[in-house]
Amino acid sequence: MQLKPLSKGRFQSLWEQEHDEIEQIMLECISETKLVPAHQKLMQQGQKVDSLILVKHGRISMGYTARNGRCFQLGTMVCDSQLFGEMEFFSGYKCQLDIVAEDDVEIEVICGDKLQQALIKQPMFALFFASAIAVDYQDTVDILARRMLYPIAYNIAYDLYHRYLDDLPVDGFTKCYLEAERFATTDRVYRRAVKKLEELGLIHKDKEEGIVIRDLEGLKAYLE
């Protein structure tokens, strides 16, 4: 979730008014600040979560590894006051994803005990958490459902189109095998799906920019 005024939802206008107070309450729960080097994990899948992590700036990636060794990459994110660990904080479950620093990032550790007391004492603060988590939950379910129910080529096309619209909650990777994991498939299947879209004249591959939309209207019609 993001420690910013929410841009959607029932309480959107309220969060715009109350943001400064909510941010101040959160900052009072910080126990320490530290630097995490690039490619190191901020949080690790399977770990017990006692504290939340606030990343004000920097790029991170999120991924899940199954017991059979297969990996699913949710994507990358340029953080703008992003909080991690809130789901596990409320549920008591172990960390579900690896959160990895793609750059050197400075993190602020939110003390779980202080946060719990703040949520109990400040109903408005608790309501903000509920709203932010609900928005993130629905965005994540939307991604996972689309990955499961549509062909790989459709998902790649959808991702490219909405990247053009600049309305995706997460970004992709430059490396092909990581992009394949983001679509929950193998490198070979991913390349075959990209080739199909090329043959339809919808995209082309550029050495510098990667996959580029060639026919915007055609791509939109393909998705519809």
JOCORKA-V566943 format. One record per residue. N is the residue number from 1. NEAR is the number of other C-alpha atoms within 12 Angstrom. D_LAST is the distance of its C-alpha to the last C-alpha in Angstrom with 1 decimal. Layout:
N:NEAR:D_LAST
N:NEAR:D_LAST
This chain:
1:34:30.2
2:35:31.2
3:35:34.5
4:30:33.0
5:28:32.3
6:28:29.0
7:19:26.2
8:19:24.7
9:20:26.0
10:16:28.7
11:23:31.5
12:20:29.9
13:15:32.6
14:22:35.4
15:29:34.5
16:20:34.7
17:17:38.2
18:22:39.4
19:23:38.0
20:17:41.4
21:21:43.2
22:31:40.6
23:28:40.7
24:16:44.5
25:27:44.7
26:36:42.5
27:27:44.6
28:21:47.8
29:27:46.5
30:26:46.4
31:21:49.0
32:18:48.7
33:20:46.9
34:18:46.5
35:22:44.9
36:26:42.7
37:19:42.6
38:19:39.5
39:19:38.2
40:22:40.2
41:27:38.7
42:39:38.8
43:37:38.2
44:25:38.2
45:24:36.5
46:20:39.1
47:21:41.4
48:20:42.8
49:30:41.6
50:27:44.4
51:34:43.1
52:37:39.9
53:43:39.1
54:39:38.2
55:38:36.8
56:26:37.0
57:23:36.1
58:26:35.0
59:34:32.2
60:42:31.8
61:36:29.7
62:38:29.1
63:33:29.2
64:27:30.2
65:22:32.4
66:17:32.8
67:10:36.2
68:8:35.2
69:9:34.6
70:18:30.9
71:26:29.3
72:31:26.2
73:35:25.7
74:37:23.9
75:37:24.2
76:28:26.4
77:32:27.2
78:25:29.4
79:31:31.5
80:21:32.4
81:26:34.7
82:33:32.8
83:37:34.5
84:40:34.4
85:38:36.0
86:37:35.4
87:27:33.8
88:27:36.7
89:29:39.2
90:24:38.4
91:14:37.8
92:18:40.6
93:18:38.5
94:22:38.9
95:30:36.6
96:28:33.3
97:31:32.2
98:31:34.0
99:38:33.7
100:33:34.8
101:31:36.0
102:26:34.4
103:25:37.0
104:21:40.4
105:31:39.6
106:28:41.9
107:36:41.4
108:29:43.0
109:34:43.9
110:32:43.6
111:27:46.4
112:27:45.2
113:21:48.4
114:22:48.3
115:31:44.6
116:25:45.4
117:18:48.3
118:27:46.2
119:24:43.6
120:14:46.4
121:14:48.2
122:18:45.3
123:16:42.9
124:23:40.8
125:29:40.3
126:23:39.3
127:23:36.8
128:36:35.2
129:35:34.9
130:24:33.3
131:28:30.7
132:32:29.9
133:28:29.7
134:23:27.3
135:24:24.8
136:28:25.1
137:19:24.9
138:18:21.6
139:21:20.1
140:21:21.5
141:17:20.5
142:19:16.8
143:28:17.2
144:21:19.2
145:16:17.1
146:22:14.0
147:28:16.5
148:18:17.9
149:16:15.1
150:19:12.6
151:24:13.8
152:32:15.5
153:33:13.5
154:28:10.2
155:34:12.4
156:41:14.0
157:43:11.0
158:32:10.0
159:34:13.7
160:32:14.1
161:30:11.6
162:22:13.2
163:21:16.5
164:19:16.1
165:14:15.6
166:13:18.6
167:15:17.6
168:24:17.9
169:29:21.0
170:27:22.1
171:27:22.2
172:33:22.5
173:27:25.5
174:17:26.9
175:16:28.3
176:22:26.2
177:22:27.7
178:28:26.9
179:36:23.2
180:33:23.3
181:32:24.9
182:38:22.3
183:42:19.7
184:35:22.5
185:28:23.2
186:22:25.8
187:21:26.3
188:17:26.2
189:22:22.9
190:29:21.3
191:26:22.7
192:20:21.5
193:26:17.8
194:34:18.3
195:22:20.0
196:21:17.1
197:33:14.9
198:25:18.0
199:16:18.5
200:20:15.1
201:21:16.4
202:31:13.8
203:30:16.5
204:25:20.3
205:19:23.0
206:12:25.6
207:9:28.9
208:9:29.2
209:11:25.7
210:18:24.2
211:30:20.5
212:26:19.4
213:31:16.2
214:23:17.2
215:21:14.3
216:23:12.5
217:16:10.6
218:19:9.9
219:30:8.8
220:22:6.4
221:15:5.0
222:21:5.5
223:22:3.8
224:11:0.0
